[in-house]
Amino acid sequence: MKRRAADKDLTLKKIPYKEIKNEFSKPSTEEKIKTLNDKMDMVLHNQRKMLVVLRQLTSEQTDSLGFPILSVNNIKKMMMGAQSEDWLPQAFPLTELEQMEAIEEEMNDPIKLSLYKQNMRDILKPGGKPRPGGLKKQFHLILAIDFLVDFNFDGIHNKIPLKKFENFNNALFDVQKGEGYFRDDYITEIRLAFRTYKNRRHKNVSDARRKIKEAMVLDSSFFLNESVCIACEINLPENKQARLELRELCRITALDGVSLLVKEVETGRVVSVSFNKIQFTPPPGDDHFFLKFRNERAKSPQARRLMDFMIEVDEKIDVSAMYKMDCFCELMFLATLPSHERLGLGRSLSQFTIQLTQELAEGKGLEEIDEKLRFKRPAAVTAIWTSSFSQKVGKATNFKVLNSVLYSEFEYKGKRFSEIINPLHKFCEHVIYKL
């Protein structure tokens, strides 16, 4: 009885199909025509853009098989021409919020979106092969680290929410997706990338500060005993300002992320160090690193004279021109505490500097160095050996001598360096290890 009553009630509540249809008003014929015209206008607009690009593609130089020979820049110019004479795509990695907002807006255009996705793909999957580590290790190629750390995915903790940039996320997801890779996987990967880069940045800053603080123990060695430091009176107690300025030189150099140090296991004390600097040809109108530091940071006459010595020796031989390279690693300062000399530490640091430079030249370990230097590929290691001891290290590690300069050629306060430096050390050597 109860079941039949229920069936009857359900039947009574059914609404006729016509009633449901009548609840919605039909669009008028004029509205249908307008909607169709709008869609046709969009199709024609996109077709015109593509025709411009296709015409330019077919007019390019071809190879022996008849295929167009195109560079990335040529394709970008074609795409820009199809859009506007003035439009330029945002360059990766993005460094400012204005760029992020601009790219989000520009991705509403199908052709610009296609160009940006191809740029992302070329960066993250060169030759169609994903870079190792995925976004966890490669996200800095899309968003620069100093900019990336201002974001997280959801915008918590007063960060910029990446998820609000829907076009950007959709494009990056399309580039990353593959078999078995879904939207949830992308979001998880992005969140993990943010955590990884945040931790790495804090670690790099902390490591650089720790290295400088610990390596300054070498004040009792390098600044007191190194030949040119003695000739420039940096070793004298009253010239504290000069030592402070050279510590600053070491601090800036260590931020490159390629300096090395040796710690005593039992005490944790730094006993040997090599301050290494990535040197490269500066943009037109800019000074190279040593000259810029000398002019802007070195104020004491002692520190200035030491910097002048380094610059003068470097300028006698133009290693960049001689070896046709635009980037190299300079082993700037090499020092060992007197209590740990004759243990081969200087030679070990020189060998590890060569090994590290070789890895950077091959594109390995780039995430460990300063972000601004990750596109550099050093082709050699150079140094100025200022004592007979460091010169022996150079011979043991197969450095080639480019030039030898007698200390009698340099002066400070009316005295030649050769009058002040221990006669055991008669000259300096400018050397190179070519990879």
Secondary structure, DSSP 8 states (H G I E B T S, - for coil): -HHHHHHHHHHHH---HHHHHHTS----HHHHHHHHHHHHHHHHHHHHHHHHHHHHHHTS-B-TTS-B---HHHHHHHHHHHH-SS-----SSB-SHHHHHHHHHHTTSHHHHHHHHHHHHHHHSGGG---TTTHHHHGGGTB-HHHHTTEESS--TT-EEGGG-HHHHHHHHHHH--TT--HHHHHHHHHHHHHHHHHHHHHHHHHHHHHHHHHGGGGGTHHHH-HHHHHTTTTSTT-HHHHHHHHHHHHHHHTTS--EEEE-TTT--EEEEEEEEEEE---TT---HHHHHHHHT--SHHHHHHHHHHHHHHHHS-HHHHHT-SEEEEEEEEEE-GGGTTSSHHHHHHHHHHHHHHHHHTT-SGGGS-GGGTT----EEEEEE-SHHHHHHHHHTT-EEEEEEEGGG-EETTEEHHHHS-TT--EEEEEEEE-
